Amino acid sequence: MSSSSKKKKRDTSPMPATGAGLMRYYDEDLPGVKIGPWYVIGFSVILILAVIIGNIFYQGT
């Protein structure tokens, strides 16, 4: 068997379906609070700064 016939047989093999076995997470629209990622990052930074400032000013004795 020549190498060209092996290559041709490999090129014509069927490919798997693109979505076979994969889960879709955004198919359903569930109720709840929807906020963007920038708001989450902003609130996190504000919380971190509040904790740092609280530790600086209220160190306790």
Phi and psi restraints in degrees (value plus and minus 20) as a CYANA .aco file:
   2 SER   PHI    -102.5   -62.5
   2 SER   PSI     142.3   182.3
   3 SER   PHI     -89.6   -49.6
   3 SER   PSI     -47.1    -7.1
   4 SER   PHI     -89.6   -49.6
   4 SER   PSI     -54.3   -14.3
   5 SER   PHI     -92.1   -52.1
   5 SER   PSI     -53.4   -13.4
   6 LYS   PHI     -85.8   -45.8
   6 LYS   PSI     -62.6   -22.6
   7 LYS   PHI     -85.7   -45.7
   7 LYS   PSI     -60.7   -20.7
   8 LYS   PHI     -84.5   -44.5
   8 LYS   PSI     -60.2   -20.2
   9 LYS   PHI     -85.5   -45.5
   9 LYS   PSI     -58.3   -18.3
  10 ARG   PHI     -88.3   -48.3
  10 ARG   PSI     -56.6   -16.6
  11 ASP   PHI     -90.4   -50.4
  11 ASP   PSI     -46.1    -6.1
  12 THR   PHI    -115.0   -75.0
  12 THR   PSI     -16.2    23.8
  13 SER   PHI     -89.2   -49.2
  13 SER   PSI     124.3   164.3
  14 PRO   PHI     -90.6   -50.6
  14 PRO   PSI     123.4   163.4
  15 MET   PHI    -113.1   -73.1
  15 MET   PSI     130.6   170.6
  16 PRO   PHI     -89.4   -49.4
  16 PRO   PSI     138.8   178.8
  17 ALA   PHI     -83.8   -43.8
  17 ALA   PSI     128.5   168.5
  18 THR   PHI     -88.8   -48.8
  18 THR   PSI     -53.4   -13.4
  19 GLY   PHI    -128.5   -88.5
  19 GLY   PSI      -1.7    38.3
  20 ALA   PHI     -88.9   -48.9
  20 ALA   PSI     101.7   141.7
  21 GLY   PHI      61.0   101.0
  21 GLY   PSI     -18.8    21.2
  22 LEU   PHI    -115.6   -75.6
  22 LEU   PSI     124.9   164.9
  23 MET   PHI    -111.6   -71.6
  23 MET   PSI     126.3   166.3
  24 ARG   PHI    -128.2   -88.2
  24 ARG   PSI     106.1   146.1
  25 TYR   PHI    -117.1   -77.1
  25 TYR   PSI     -38.9     1.1
  26 TYR   PHI    -129.0   -89.0
  26 TYR   PSI       3.1    43.1
  27 ASP   PHI     -97.6   -57.6
  27 ASP   PSI     -53.6   -13.6
  28 GLU   PHI    -127.7   -87.7
  28 GLU   PSI     119.5   159.5
  29 ASP   PHI    -120.8   -80.8
  29 ASP   PSI      81.4   121.4
  30 LEU   PHI    -108.9   -68.9
  30 LEU   PSI     127.9   167.9
  31 PRO   PHI     -91.6   -51.6
  31 PRO   PSI     132.3   172.3
  32 GLY   PHI     128.6   168.6
  32 GLY   PSI     159.0   199.0
  33 VAL   PHI     -95.7   -55.7
  33 VAL   PSI     109.8   149.8
  34 LYS   PHI    -139.5   -99.5
  34 LYS   PSI      93.4   133.4
  35 ILE   PHI    -147.3  -107.3
  35 ILE   PSI     132.6   172.6
  36 GLY   PHI     -97.2   -57.2
  36 GLY   PSI     143.7   183.7
  37 PRO   PHI     -86.2   -46.2
  37 PRO   PSI     -49.8    -9.8
  38 TRP   PHI     -88.4   -48.4
  38 TRP   PSI     -52.8   -12.8
  39 TYR   PHI     -87.5   -47.5
  39 TYR   PSI     -59.0   -19.0
  40 VAL   PHI     -84.1   -44.1
  40 VAL   PSI     -63.7   -23.7
  41 ILE   PHI     -84.3   -44.3
  41 ILE   PSI     -63.2   -23.2
  42 GLY   PHI     -82.4   -42.4
  42 GLY   PSI     -66.7   -26.7
  43 PHE   PHI     -83.3   -43.3
  43 PHE   PSI     -56.0   -16.0
  44 SER   PHI     -85.7   -45.7
  44 SER   PSI     -63.7   -23.7
  45 VAL   PHI     -84.1   -44.1
  45 VAL   PSI     -62.6   -22.6
  46 ILE   PHI     -82.0   -42.0
  46 ILE   PSI     -62.0   -22.0
  47 LEU   PHI     -84.7   -44.7
  47 LEU   PSI     -62.3   -22.3
  48 ILE   PHI     -82.6   -42.6
  48 ILE   PSI     -64.6   -24.6
  49 LEU   PHI     -84.2   -44.2
  49 LEU   PSI     -58.5   -18.5
  50 ALA   PHI     -83.6   -43.6
  50 ALA   PSI     -59.9   -19.9
  51 VAL   PHI     -87.2   -47.2
  51 VAL   PSI     -62.0   -22.0
  52 ILE   PHI     -84.5   -44.5
  52 ILE   PSI     -65.8   -25.8
  53 ILE   PHI     -84.3   -44.3
  53 ILE   PSI     -60.0   -20.0
  54 GLY   PHI     -81.9   -41.9
  54 GLY   PSI     -59.2   -19.2
  55 ASN   PHI     -90.1   -50.1
  55 ASN   PSI     -51.8   -11.8
  56 ILE   PHI     -92.2   -52.2
  56 ILE   PSI     -67.5   -27.5
  57 PHE   PHI    -105.0   -65.0
  57 PHE   PSI     -46.3    -6.3
  58 TYR   PHI    -140.6  -100.6
  58 TYR   PSI      41.1    81.1
  59 GLN   PHI     -94.2   -54.2
  59 GLN   PSI     -40.5    -0.5
  60 GLY   PHI      54.1    94.1
  60 GLY   PSI     144.7   184.7
